[in-house]
């Protein structure tokens, strides 16, 4: 057992759990090893633990702290266990080094800092947990950084009465966020030798018309839409893949676009415009709806009693998955989103310790209800 929350975070960082989507920048992908560590830790705290494999070698780890009375509402602490790529980092991503009163490494802020703060608060509140009017659960969720399969699997498997997704929110209550849509666009052409390009059909040229439409027409049109707190929707072309070799006219091109949506927004008009830019374009997408949990929810009021306030965020997280499944949810945790996904990610020890104090106070507020 680590001696304090800082040591716990160091151990978490030293267990690689990089999401394999895209270019992870390491062979240390998948959440299996971290889930196994968390399972042991939770069992030491007295939790009943299960591992739910969502994808091969990528489980959720779920712990339940037994309550003295049955039938109590279920409260879930739900940070995610995966991190983004470590490619391009300027520090040791798995070092967990303490320097300048900060803990450095991939996931320090997003979101192993939340894992550590939540677990340490549960450890120091161990004797209180069975007495609470809530049944306390903890889930380390896989896959949040790409598609949220872990949260979706758990939301289908179980129901909770309130969910706190661990994210670096500076200990503020993110009760509303934009939605997220990843739209994959594909153009097709005809491959020929590059010495006679007129005999072929260049799929990248067709996609260039689509990208130009996205940049010059669709992106400006999104600025005309606004929603209270969340502001306007946004879009960004994230990846472009096309062709196989310089001397072959490419017969395919694929682009993935990240749209951050607001409540009530439909993507149909955008798809119609893209089809005009490139007839025959292939379009597929995955959509996660925006998060909104009413600020007067009793559990949010309890969080506010601990000094937090409700805020909105432009990003999407696992809280939105539970909300879409009609489970009230918020995102909350120590650290700042400004450090997430950076080349030298860190969290200050002061912020980490403040997270422990906050969650301990929240549990005491629940006891007072």
WOLINCOR-V462577 format. One record per pair of residues at least 24 apart in sequence whose C-alpha atoms are under 10 Angstrom apart, sorted by the first residue. I is the first residue (numbers start at 0). J is the second residue. If there is no record, write none. Layout:
i=I j=J
i=I j=J
//
This chain:
i=0 j=39
i=0 j=40
i=0 j=43
i=1 j=40
i=1 j=119
i=3 j=115
i=3 j=119
i=3 j=352
i=4 j=112
i=4 j=114
i=4 j=115
i=4 j=116
i=4 j=117
i=4 j=118
i=4 j=119
i=4 j=120
i=4 j=348
i=4 j=351
i=4 j=352
i=4 j=354
i=4 j=355
i=5 j=95
i=5 j=97
i=5 j=101
i=5 j=102
i=5 j=112
i=5 j=115
i=5 j=116
i=5 j=119
i=5 j=347
i=5 j=348
i=5 j=349
i=5 j=351
i=5 j=352
i=6 j=95
i=6 j=97
i=6 j=102
i=6 j=115
i=7 j=95
i=7 j=111
i=7 j=112
i=7 j=114
i=7 j=115
i=7 j=116
i=7 j=118
i=7 j=119
i=8 j=95
i=8 j=102
i=8 j=103
i=8 j=104
i=8 j=106
i=8 j=107
i=8 j=111
i=8 j=112
i=8 j=113
i=8 j=114
i=8 j=115
i=8 j=116
i=8 j=119
i=8 j=346
i=8 j=348
i=8 j=351
i=9 j=93
i=9 j=94
i=9 j=95
i=9 j=96
i=9 j=97
i=9 j=102
i=9 j=103
i=9 j=104
i=9 j=107
i=9 j=111
i=9 j=112
i=9 j=115
i=10 j=36
i=10 j=93
i=10 j=94
i=10 j=95
i=10 j=111
i=10 j=115
i=11 j=36
i=11 j=37
i=11 j=80
i=11 j=93
i=11 j=95
i=11 j=104
i=11 j=105
i=11 j=106
i=11 j=107
i=11 j=111
i=11 j=112
i=11 j=114
i=11 j=115
i=12 j=82
i=12 j=92
i=12 j=93
i=12 j=94
i=12 j=95
i=12 j=96
i=12 j=102
i=12 j=103
i=12 j=104
i=12 j=105
i=12 j=106
i=12 j=107
i=12 j=110
i=12 j=111
i=12 j=112
i=13 j=91
i=13 j=92
i=13 j=93
i=13 j=94
i=13 j=95
i=13 j=96
i=13 j=104
i=13 j=105
i=13 j=106
i=14 j=93
i=14 j=94
i=14 j=95
i=15 j=80
i=15 j=81
i=15 j=82
i=15 j=85
i=15 j=92
i=15 j=93
i=15 j=105
i=15 j=106
i=16 j=57
i=16 j=80
i=16 j=81
i=16 j=82
i=16 j=83
i=16 j=84
i=16 j=93
i=16 j=105
i=16 j=106
i=16 j=141
i=16 j=142
i=17 j=80
i=17 j=81
i=17 j=82
i=17 j=83
i=17 j=84
i=17 j=85
i=17 j=105
i=17 j=106
i=17 j=141
i=17 j=142
i=17 j=144
i=18 j=57
i=18 j=80
i=18 j=81
i=18 j=82
i=18 j=83
i=18 j=84
i=18 j=85
i=18 j=141
i=18 j=142
i=18 j=143
i=18 j=144
i=18 j=145
i=19 j=81
i=19 j=82
i=19 j=83
i=19 j=84
i=19 j=142
i=19 j=144
i=19 j=145
i=20 j=83
i=20 j=84
i=20 j=142
i=20 j=144
i=20 j=145
i=20 j=146
i=21 j=83
i=21 j=84
i=21 j=145
i=21 j=238
i=22 j=83
i=22 j=84
i=22 j=85
i=22 j=86
i=23 j=82
i=23 j=83
i=23 j=84
i=23 j=85
i=23 j=86
i=24 j=83
i=24 j=84
i=24 j=85
i=24 j=86
i=24 j=87
i=24 j=88
i=25 j=84
i=25 j=85
i=25 j=86
i=25 j=92
i=27 j=85
i=27 j=93
i=28 j=56
i=28 j=57
i=28 j=81
i=28 j=82
i=28 j=83
i=28 j=84
i=29 j=54
i=29 j=55
i=29 j=56
i=29 j=57
i=29 j=58
i=29 j=80
i=29 j=81
i=29 j=82
i=29 j=141
i=29 j=142
i=30 j=56
i=30 j=57
i=30 j=58
i=30 j=59
i=30 j=60
i=30 j=79
i=30 j=80
i=30 j=81
i=30 j=82
i=30 j=139
i=30 j=140
i=30 j=141
i=30 j=142
i=31 j=55
i=31 j=56
i=31 j=57
i=31 j=58
i=31 j=59
i=31 j=60
i=31 j=80
i=31 j=81
i=31 j=141
i=32 j=56
i=32 j=57
i=32 j=58
i=33 j=57
i=33 j=58
i=33 j=60
i=33 j=80
i=33 j=81
i=33 j=139
i=33 j=141
i=34 j=58
i=34 j=59
i=34 j=60
i=34 j=61
i=34 j=80
i=34 j=81
i=34 j=138
i=34 j=139
i=34 j=140
i=34 j=141
i=35 j=59
i=35 j=60
i=36 j=60
i=37 j=61
i=37 j=62
i=37 j=80
i=37 j=114
i=37 j=118
i=37 j=137
i=37 j=138
i=37 j=139
i=38 j=62
i=38 j=138
i=38 j=139
i=40 j=118
i=40 j=122
i=41 j=118
i=41 j=121
i=41 j=122
i=41 j=137
i=41 j=138
i=43 j=122
i=44 j=118
i=44 j=119
i=44 j=121
i=44 j=122
i=44 j=123
i=44 j=124
i=44 j=125
i=44 j=126
i=45 j=122
i=45 j=125
i=46 j=125
i=46 j=135
i=46 j=136
i=46 j=137
i=47 j=136
i=48 j=136
i=48 j=137
i=48 j=138
i=49 j=138
i=50 j=138
i=50 j=139
i=51 j=140
i=51 j=149
i=51 j=152
i=51 j=153
i=51 j=156
i=52 j=141
i=52 j=149
i=52 j=152
i=53 j=140
i=53 j=141
i=53 j=142
i=53 j=148
i=53 j=149
i=53 j=150
i=53 j=151
i=53 j=152
i=53 j=153
i=54 j=141
i=54 j=142
i=54 j=148
i=54 j=149
i=57 j=81
i=57 j=140
i=57 j=141
i=57 j=142
i=57 j=149
i=58 j=139
i=58 j=140
i=58 j=141
i=58 j=142
i=58 j=149
i=59 j=138
i=59 j=139
i=59 j=140
i=59 j=141
i=59 j=142
i=59 j=148
i=59 j=149
i=59 j=150
i=59 j=152
i=59 j=153
i=60 j=137
i=60 j=138
i=60 j=139
i=60 j=140
i=60 j=141
i=60 j=149
i=61 j=136
i=61 j=137
i=61 j=138
i=61 j=139
i=61 j=140
i=61 j=153
i=62 j=135
i=62 j=136
i=62 j=137
i=62 j=138
i=62 j=139
i=63 j=134
i=63 j=135
i=63 j=136
i=63 j=137
i=63 j=138
i=64 j=121
i=64 j=125
i=64 j=128
i=64 j=129
i=64 j=133
i=64 j=134
i=64 j=135
i=64 j=136
i=64 j=137
i=65 j=128
i=65 j=129
i=65 j=130
i=65 j=134
i=65 j=135
i=65 j=136
i=66 j=127
i=66 j=128
i=66 j=129
i=66 j=130
i=66 j=131
i=66 j=132
i=66 j=133
i=66 j=134
i=66 j=135
i=67 j=128
i=67 j=129
i=67 j=130
i=67 j=131
i=67 j=132
i=67 j=134
i=68 j=129
i=68 j=130
i=68 j=131
i=68 j=132
i=68 j=133
i=68 j=134
i=69 j=132
i=69 j=133
i=69 j=134
i=70 j=132
i=70 j=133
i=70 j=134
i=71 j=131
i=71 j=132
i=71 j=133
i=71 j=134
i=71 j=135
i=71 j=160
i=72 j=132
i=72 j=133
i=72 j=134
i=72 j=135
i=72 j=158
i=72 j=159
i=72 j=160
i=72 j=161
i=73 j=132
i=73 j=133
i=73 j=134
i=73 j=135
i=73 j=136
i=73 j=158
i=73 j=159
i=73 j=160
i=73 j=161
i=73 j=162
i=74 j=133
i=74 j=134
i=74 j=135
i=74 j=136
i=74 j=137
i=74 j=158
i=74 j=159
i=74 j=160
i=74 j=161
i=74 j=162
i=74 j=163
i=74 j=298
i=74 j=328
i=75 j=133
i=75 j=134
i=75 j=135
i=75 j=136
i=75 j=137
i=75 j=138
i=75 j=158
i=75 j=159
i=75 j=160
i=75 j=161
i=75 j=162
i=75 j=163
i=75 j=164
i=75 j=328
i=76 j=113
i=76 j=114
i=76 j=117
i=76 j=118
i=76 j=121
i=76 j=135
i=76 j=136
i=76 j=137
i=76 j=138
i=76 j=139
i=76 j=161
i=76 j=162
i=76 j=163
i=76 j=164
i=76 j=165
i=76 j=330
i=76 j=331
i=77 j=113
i=77 j=114
i=77 j=117
i=77 j=136
i=77 j=137
i=77 j=138
i=77 j=139
i=77 j=140
i=77 j=150
i=77 j=162
i=77 j=163
i=77 j=164
i=77 j=165
i=77 j=166
i=77 j=317
i=77 j=318
i=77 j=328
i=77 j=330
i=77 j=331
i=78 j=109
i=78 j=110
i=78 j=111
i=78 j=112
i=78 j=113
i=78 j=114
i=78 j=115
i=78 j=117
i=78 j=137
i=78 j=138
i=78 j=139
i=78 j=140
i=78 j=141
i=78 j=143
i=78 j=150
i=78 j=163
i=78 j=164
i=78 j=165
i=78 j=166
i=78 j=316
i=78 j=317
i=78 j=318
i=78 j=330
i=78 j=331
i=78 j=332
i=79 j=106
i=79 j=109
i=79 j=110
i=79 j=111
i=79 j=113
i=79 j=114
i=79 j=138
i=79 j=139
i=79 j=140
i=79 j=141
i=79 j=142
i=79 j=143
i=79 j=144
i=79 j=147
i=79 j=149
i=79 j=150
i=79 j=164
i=79 j=165
i=79 j=166
i=79 j=316
i=79 j=317
i=80 j=106
i=80 j=109
i=80 j=110
i=80 j=111
i=80 j=114
i=80 j=138
i=80 j=139
i=80 j=140
i=80 j=141
i=80 j=142
i=80 j=143
i=80 j=144
i=80 j=149
i=80 j=165
i=81 j=105
i=81 j=106
i=81 j=109
i=81 j=110
i=81 j=111
i=81 j=139
i=81 j=140
i=81 j=141
i=81 j=142
i=81 j=143
i=81 j=144
i=81 j=145
i=82 j=106
i=82 j=107
i=82 j=108
i=82 j=109
i=82 j=110
i=82 j=111
i=82 j=141
i=82 j=142
i=82 j=143
i=82 j=144
i=82 j=145
i=82 j=339
i=82 j=340
i=83 j=109
i=83 j=142
i=83 j=143
i=83 j=144
i=83 j=145
i=83 j=339
i=83 j=340
i=83 j=341
i=84 j=144
i=84 j=340
i=84 j=341
i=84 j=342
i=85 j=340
i=85 j=341
i=85 j=342
i=85 j=343
i=86 j=342
i=87 j=341
i=87 j=342
i=87 j=343
i=88 j=340
i=88 j=341
i=88 j=342
i=88 j=343
i=88 j=344
i=89 j=341
i=89 j=342
i=89 j=343
i=89 j=344
i=90 j=342
i=90 j=343
i=90 j=344
i=90 j=345
i=91 j=342
i=91 j=343
i=91 j=344
i=92 j=342
i=92 j=343
i=92 j=344
i=95 j=345
i=96 j=345
i=97 j=345
i=97 j=346
i=97 j=347
i=97 j=348
i=98 j=345
i=98 j=347
i=98 j=348
i=99 j=347
i=99 j=348
i=100 j=346
i=100 j=347
i=100 j=348
i=100 j=349
i=101 j=344
i=101 j=345
i=101 j=346
i=101 j=347
i=101 j=348
i=101 j=349
i=101 j=350
i=101 j=351
i=102 j=344
i=102 j=345
i=102 j=346
i=102 j=347
i=102 j=348
i=102 j=351
i=103 j=343
i=103 j=344
i=103 j=345
i=103 j=346
i=103 j=347
i=104 j=341
i=104 j=342
i=104 j=343
i=104 j=344
i=104 j=345
i=104 j=346
i=105 j=338
i=105 j=339
i=105 j=340
i=105 j=341
i=105 j=342
i=105 j=343
i=105 j=344
i=105 j=345
i=106 j=338
i=106 j=339
i=106 j=340
i=106 j=341
i=106 j=344
i=106 j=345
i=106 j=346
i=107 j=167
i=107 j=334
i=107 j=338
i=107 j=339
i=107 j=340
i=107 j=343
i=107 j=344
i=107 j=345
i=107 j=346
i=107 j=347
i=107 j=351
i=108 j=166
i=108 j=167
i=108 j=168
i=108 j=332
i=108 j=333
i=108 j=334
i=108 j=335
i=108 j=336
i=108 j=337
i=108 j=338
i=108 j=339
i=108 j=340
i=108 j=341
i=108 j=344
i=108 j=345
i=108 j=346
i=108 j=347
i=108 j=350
i=108 j=351
i=109 j=144
i=109 j=165
i=109 j=166
i=109 j=167
i=109 j=168
i=109 j=332
i=109 j=333
i=109 j=334
i=109 j=335
i=109 j=336
i=109 j=337
i=109 j=338
i=109 j=339
i=109 j=340
i=109 j=341
i=109 j=344
i=109 j=345
i=109 j=346
i=110 j=164
i=110 j=165
i=110 j=166
i=110 j=167
i=110 j=332
i=110 j=333
i=110 j=334
i=110 j=336
i=110 j=339
i=110 j=346
i=111 j=139
i=111 j=165
i=111 j=166
i=111 j=167
i=111 j=332
i=111 j=333
i=111 j=346
i=112 j=165
i=112 j=166
i=112 j=167
i=112 j=332
i=112 j=333
i=112 j=334
i=112 j=345
i=112 j=346
i=112 j=347
i=112 j=348
i=112 j=350
i=112 j=351
i=112 j=352
i=112 j=354
i=113 j=164
i=113 j=165
i=113 j=166
i=113 j=167
i=113 j=168
i=113 j=170
i=113 j=331
i=113 j=332
i=113 j=333
i=113 j=334
i=113 j=351
i=113 j=354
i=113 j=355
i=114 j=138
i=114 j=139
i=114 j=164
i=114 j=165
i=114 j=166
i=114 j=332
i=114 j=333
i=115 j=333
i=115 j=351
i=115 j=352
i=115 j=354
i=115 j=355
i=116 j=165
i=116 j=332
i=116 j=333
i=116 j=350
i=116 j=351
i=116 j=352
i=116 j=353
i=116 j=354
i=116 j=355
i=116 j=356
i=116 j=357
i=116 j=358
i=116 j=359
i=117 j=165
i=117 j=332
i=117 j=333
i=117 j=351
i=117 j=354
i=117 j=355
i=117 j=356
i=117 j=357
i=117 j=358
i=117 j=359
i=118 j=355
i=118 j=358
i=119 j=352
i=119 j=354
i=119 j=355
i=119 j=356
i=119 j=358
i=119 j=359
i=120 j=352
i=120 j=354
i=120 j=355
i=120 j=356
i=120 j=357
i=120 j=358
i=120 j=359
i=120 j=360
i=120 j=361
i=120 j=362
i=121 j=355
i=121 j=358
i=121 j=359
i=121 j=362
i=122 j=355
i=122 j=359
i=123 j=355
i=123 j=356
i=123 j=359
i=124 j=358
i=124 j=359
i=124 j=360
i=124 j=362
i=124 j=363
i=127 j=359
i=127 j=362
i=127 j=363
i=127 j=366
i=128 j=362
i=128 j=363
i=128 j=365
i=128 j=366
i=130 j=365
i=130 j=366
i=131 j=362
i=131 j=363
i=131 j=364
i=131 j=365
i=131 j=366
i=131 j=367
i=131 j=368
i=132 j=365
i=132 j=366
i=132 j=367
i=132 j=368
i=133 j=160
i=133 j=161
i=133 j=362
i=133 j=365
i=133 j=366
i=133 j=368
i=134 j=159
i=134 j=160
i=135 j=159
i=135 j=362
i=136 j=162
i=137 j=162
i=137 j=163
i=138 j=164
i=139 j=164
i=139 j=165
i=140 j=164
i=140 j=317
i=142 j=317
i=143 j=315
i=143 j=316
i=143 j=317
i=144 j=315
i=144 j=316
i=144 j=317
i=145 j=181
i=145 j=316
i=146 j=179
i=146 j=180
i=146 j=181
i=146 j=285
i=146 j=286
i=146 j=287
i=146 j=316
i=146 j=317
i=146 j=320
i=147 j=287
i=147 j=315
i=147 j=316
i=147 j=317
i=147 j=318
i=147 j=319
i=147 j=320
i=148 j=317
i=148 j=320
i=149 j=317
i=149 j=320
i=150 j=316
i=150 j=317
i=150 j=318
i=150 j=319
i=150 j=320
i=150 j=321
i=151 j=317
i=151 j=319
i=151 j=320
i=151 j=321
i=151 j=323
i=151 j=324
i=152 j=320
i=153 j=320
i=153 j=321
i=154 j=317
i=154 j=320
i=154 j=321
i=154 j=322
i=154 j=323
i=154 j=324
i=154 j=325
i=154 j=326
i=155 j=321
i=155 j=324
i=158 j=321
i=158 j=324
i=158 j=325
i=158 j=326
i=159 j=321
i=159 j=325
i=159 j=326
i=159 j=327
i=159 j=328
i=160 j=298
i=160 j=325
i=160 j=326
i=160 j=327
i=160 j=328
i=161 j=296
i=161 j=297
i=161 j=298
i=161 j=299
i=161 j=321
i=161 j=322
i=161 j=326
i=161 j=327
i=161 j=328
i=161 j=329
i=162 j=298
i=162 j=317
i=162 j=318
i=162 j=321
i=162 j=322
i=162 j=326
i=162 j=327
i=162 j=328
i=162 j=329
i=162 j=330
i=162 j=331
i=163 j=298
i=163 j=299
i=163 j=317
i=163 j=318
i=163 j=321
i=163 j=327
i=163 j=328
i=163 j=329
i=163 j=330
i=163 j=331
i=163 j=332
i=164 j=316
i=164 j=317
i=164 j=318
i=164 j=319
i=164 j=321
i=164 j=328
i=164 j=329
i=164 j=330
i=164 j=331
i=164 j=332
i=165 j=316
i=165 j=317
i=165 j=318
i=165 j=329
i=165 j=330
i=165 j=331
i=165 j=332
i=165 j=333
i=166 j=316
i=166 j=317
i=166 j=318
i=166 j=329
i=166 j=330
i=166 j=331
i=166 j=332
i=166 j=333
i=166 j=334
i=166 j=335
i=166 j=336
i=166 j=339
i=167 j=330
i=167 j=331
i=167 j=332
i=167 j=333
i=167 j=334
i=167 j=335
i=167 j=336
i=167 j=337
i=167 j=338
i=167 j=339
i=167 j=346
i=167 j=350
i=168 j=310
i=168 j=312
i=168 j=330
i=168 j=331
i=168 j=332
i=168 j=333
i=168 j=334
i=168 j=335
i=168 j=336
i=168 j=337
i=169 j=307
i=169 j=331
i=169 j=332
i=169 j=333
i=169 j=334
i=169 j=335
i=169 j=336
i=169 j=350
i=169 j=351
i=169 j=353
i=169 j=354
i=170 j=302
i=170 j=305
i=170 j=306
i=170 j=307
i=170 j=308
i=170 j=330
i=170 j=331
i=170 j=332
i=170 j=333
i=170 j=334
i=170 j=335
i=170 j=350
i=170 j=353
i=170 j=354
i=170 j=357
i=170 j=358
i=171 j=302
i=171 j=303
i=171 j=306
i=171 j=307
i=171 j=308
i=171 j=309
i=171 j=310
i=171 j=311
i=171 j=329
i=171 j=330
i=171 j=331
i=171 j=332
i=171 j=333
i=172 j=294
i=172 j=299
i=172 j=302
i=172 j=303
i=172 j=306
i=172 j=307
i=172 j=308
i=172 j=309
i=172 j=310
i=172 j=311
i=172 j=312
i=172 j=328
i=172 j=329
i=172 j=330
i=172 j=331
i=172 j=332
i=173 j=290
i=173 j=291
i=173 j=292
i=173 j=294
i=173 j=299
i=173 j=307
i=173 j=308
i=173 j=309
i=173 j=310
i=173 j=311
i=173 j=312
i=173 j=318
i=173 j=328
i=173 j=329
i=173 j=330
i=173 j=331
i=173 j=332
i=174 j=290
i=174 j=291
i=174 j=292
i=174 j=293
i=174 j=294
i=174 j=299
i=174 j=308
i=174 j=309
i=174 j=310
i=174 j=311
i=174 j=312
i=174 j=318
i=174 j=319
i=174 j=322
i=174 j=327
i=174 j=328
i=174 j=329
i=174 j=330
i=174 j=331
i=175 j=228
i=175 j=229
i=175 j=262
i=175 j=289
i=175 j=290
i=175 j=291
i=175 j=292
i=175 j=293
i=175 j=294
i=175 j=309
i=175 j=310
i=175 j=311
i=175 j=312
i=175 j=313
i=175 j=314
i=175 j=315
i=175 j=318
i=175 j=319
i=175 j=322
i=175 j=328
i=175 j=329
i=175 j=330
i=176 j=228
i=176 j=229
i=176 j=259
i=176 j=260
i=176 j=261
i=176 j=262
i=176 j=288
i=176 j=289
i=176 j=290
i=176 j=291
i=176 j=292
i=176 j=310
i=176 j=311
i=176 j=312
i=176 j=313
i=176 j=314
i=176 j=315
i=176 j=316
i=176 j=318
i=176 j=319
i=176 j=329
i=176 j=330
i=177 j=226
i=177 j=228
i=177 j=229
i=177 j=230
i=177 j=231
i=177 j=232
i=177 j=233
i=177 j=258
i=177 j=259
i=177 j=260
i=177 j=261
i=177 j=262
i=177 j=287
i=177 j=288
i=177 j=289
i=177 j=290
i=177 j=291
i=177 j=311
i=177 j=312
i=177 j=313
i=177 j=314
i=177 j=315
i=177 j=316
i=177 j=319
i=178 j=232
i=178 j=258
i=178 j=259
i=178 j=260
i=178 j=261
i=178 j=262
i=178 j=264
i=178 j=286
i=178 j=287
i=178 j=288
i=178 j=289
i=178 j=290
i=178 j=313
i=178 j=314
i=178 j=315
i=178 j=316
i=178 j=319
i=178 j=320
i=179 j=232
i=179 j=233
i=179 j=234
i=179 j=257
i=179 j=258
i=179 j=259
i=179 j=260
i=179 j=261
i=179 j=285
i=179 j=286
i=179 j=287
i=179 j=288
i=179 j=289
i=179 j=313
i=179 j=314
i=179 j=315
i=179 j=316
i=179 j=319
i=180 j=234
i=180 j=256
i=180 j=257
i=180 j=258
i=180 j=259
i=180 j=260
i=180 j=266
i=180 j=284
i=180 j=285
i=180 j=286
i=180 j=287
i=180 j=288
i=180 j=315
i=181 j=234
i=181 j=235
i=181 j=236
i=181 j=237
i=181 j=255
i=181 j=256
i=181 j=257
i=181 j=258
i=181 j=259
i=181 j=283
i=181 j=284
i=181 j=285
i=181 j=286
i=181 j=287
i=182 j=236
i=182 j=254
i=182 j=255
i=182 j=256
i=182 j=257
i=182 j=258
i=182 j=266
i=182 j=270
i=182 j=282
i=182 j=283
i=182 j=284
i=182 j=285
i=182 j=286
i=183 j=236
i=183 j=238
i=183 j=239
i=183 j=253
i=183 j=254
i=183 j=255
i=183 j=256
i=183 j=257
i=183 j=281
i=183 j=282
i=183 j=283
i=183 j=284
i=183 j=285
i=184 j=209
i=184 j=210
i=184 j=239
i=184 j=252
i=184 j=253
i=184 j=254
i=184 j=255
i=184 j=256
i=184 j=270
i=184 j=273
i=184 j=280
i=184 j=281
i=184 j=282
i=184 j=283
i=184 j=284
i=185 j=209
i=185 j=239
i=185 j=240
i=185 j=241
i=185 j=251
i=185 j=252
i=185 j=253
i=185 j=254
i=185 j=255
i=185 j=277
i=185 j=279
i=185 j=280
i=185 j=281
i=185 j=282
i=185 j=283
i=186 j=241
i=186 j=250
i=186 j=251
i=186 j=252
i=186 j=253
i=186 j=254
i=186 j=277
i=186 j=278
i=186 j=279
i=186 j=280
i=186 j=281
i=186 j=282
i=187 j=241
i=187 j=249
i=187 j=250
i=187 j=251
i=187 j=252
i=187 j=253
i=187 j=279
i=187 j=280
i=187 j=281
i=188 j=248
i=188 j=249
i=188 j=250
i=188 j=251
i=188 j=252
i=189 j=247
i=189 j=248
i=189 j=249
i=189 j=250
i=189 j=251
i=190 j=242
i=190 j=243
i=190 j=247
i=190 j=248
i=190 j=249
i=190 j=250
i=190 j=251
i=191 j=246
i=191 j=247
i=191 j=248
i=191 j=249
i=191 j=250
i=192 j=245
i=192 j=246
i=192 j=247
i=192 j=248
i=192 j=249
i=193 j=244
i=193 j=245
i=193 j=246
i=193 j=247
i=193 j=248
i=193 j=249
i=194 j=246
i=194 j=247
i=194 j=248
i=195 j=246
i=195 j=247
i=195 j=248
i=196 j=246
i=196 j=247
i=196 j=248
i=196 j=249
i=197 j=248
i=198 j=248
i=199 j=247
i=199 j=248
i=199 j=249
i=199 j=250
i=200 j=248
i=200 j=249
i=200 j=250
i=200 j=251
i=201 j=241
i=201 j=242
i=201 j=247
i=201 j=248
i=201 j=249
i=201 j=250
i=201 j=251
i=201 j=252
i=202 j=241
i=202 j=242
i=202 j=248
i=202 j=249
i=202 j=250
i=202 j=251
i=202 j=252
i=202 j=253
i=203 j=239
i=203 j=240
i=203 j=241
i=203 j=242
i=203 j=248
i=203 j=249
i=203 j=250
i=203 j=251
i=203 j=252
i=203 j=253
i=204 j=249
i=204 j=252
i=205 j=251
i=205 j=252
i=205 j=276
i=205 j=277
i=205 j=278
i=205 j=280
i=206 j=239
i=206 j=241
i=206 j=251
i=206 j=252
i=206 j=253
i=206 j=254
i=206 j=276
i=206 j=277
i=206 j=280
i=207 j=252
i=207 j=276
i=207 j=277
i=208 j=273
i=208 j=275
i=208 j=276
i=208 j=277
i=209 j=254
i=209 j=272
i=209 j=273
i=209 j=274
i=209 j=275
i=209 j=276
i=209 j=277
i=209 j=280
i=210 j=236
i=210 j=239
i=210 j=254
i=210 j=256
i=210 j=273
i=210 j=276
i=211 j=276
i=212 j=272
i=212 j=273
i=212 j=275
i=212 j=276
i=212 j=277
i=213 j=256
i=213 j=269
i=213 j=272
i=213 j=273
i=213 j=276
i=216 j=269
i=216 j=272
i=217 j=268
i=217 j=269
i=217 j=272
i=217 j=273
i=218 j=258
i=220 j=269
i=221 j=260
i=221 j=264
i=221 j=269
i=224 j=260
i=224 j=261
i=224 j=264
i=225 j=261
i=225 j=262
i=225 j=264
i=226 j=260
i=226 j=261
i=226 j=262
i=226 j=263
i=226 j=264
i=227 j=261
i=227 j=262
i=227 j=311
i=228 j=310
i=228 j=311
i=228 j=312
i=228 j=313
i=229 j=260
i=229 j=261
i=229 j=262
i=229 j=289
i=229 j=310
i=229 j=311
i=229 j=312
i=229 j=313
i=229 j=314
i=230 j=260
i=230 j=261
i=230 j=311
i=230 j=312
i=230 j=313
i=231 j=259
i=231 j=260
i=231 j=261
i=231 j=313
i=232 j=258
i=232 j=259
i=232 j=260
i=232 j=261
i=232 j=262
i=232 j=264
i=232 j=313
i=233 j=257
i=233 j=258
i=233 j=259
i=233 j=260
i=233 j=261
i=233 j=313
i=234 j=258
i=234 j=259
i=234 j=260
i=235 j=259
i=253 j=280
i=253 j=281
i=253 j=282
i=254 j=282
i=255 j=282
i=255 j=283
i=255 j=284
i=256 j=284
i=257 j=284
i=258 j=286
i=259 j=286
i=259 j=287
i=259 j=288
i=259 j=289
i=259 j=313
i=259 j=314
i=259 j=315
i=260 j=286
i=260 j=287
i=260 j=288
i=260 j=289
i=260 j=313
i=260 j=314
i=260 j=315
i=261 j=288
i=261 j=289
i=261 j=290
i=261 j=313
i=262 j=288
i=262 j=289
i=262 j=290
i=262 j=291
i=263 j=288
i=263 j=289
i=264 j=288
i=264 j=289
i=287 j=315
i=287 j=316
i=287 j=317
i=287 j=319
i=287 j=320
i=287 j=323
i=288 j=315
i=288 j=319
i=288 j=320
i=288 j=322
i=288 j=323
i=289 j=313
i=289 j=314
i=289 j=315
i=289 j=316
i=289 j=318
i=289 j=319
i=289 j=320
i=289 j=322
i=289 j=323
i=290 j=314
i=290 j=315
i=290 j=316
i=290 j=317
i=290 j=318
i=290 j=319
i=290 j=320
i=290 j=321
i=290 j=322
i=290 j=323
i=290 j=327
i=290 j=328
i=290 j=329
i=290 j=330
i=291 j=318
i=291 j=319
i=291 j=322
i=291 j=323
i=291 j=327
i=291 j=328
i=291 j=329
i=292 j=318
i=292 j=319
i=292 j=322
i=292 j=325
i=292 j=326
i=292 j=327
i=292 j=328
i=292 j=329
i=293 j=327
i=293 j=328
i=293 j=329
i=294 j=329
i=296 j=327
i=296 j=328
i=297 j=368
i=298 j=327
i=298 j=328
i=298 j=329
i=298 j=361
i=298 j=364
i=298 j=365
i=299 j=327
i=299 j=328
i=299 j=329
i=300 j=364
i=301 j=360
i=301 j=361
i=301 j=362
i=301 j=363
i=301 j=364
i=301 j=365
i=301 j=367
i=301 j=368
i=302 j=331
i=302 j=357
i=302 j=358
i=302 j=360
i=302 j=361
i=302 j=362
i=302 j=364
i=302 j=365
i=303 j=361
i=304 j=360
i=304 j=361
i=304 j=364
i=305 j=356
i=305 j=357
i=305 j=358
i=305 j=359
i=305 j=360
i=305 j=361
i=305 j=362
i=305 j=363
i=305 j=364
i=306 j=357
i=306 j=360
i=306 j=361
i=307 j=331
i=307 j=357
i=312 j=336
i=331 j=358
i=332 j=357
i=332 j=358
i=333 j=357
//
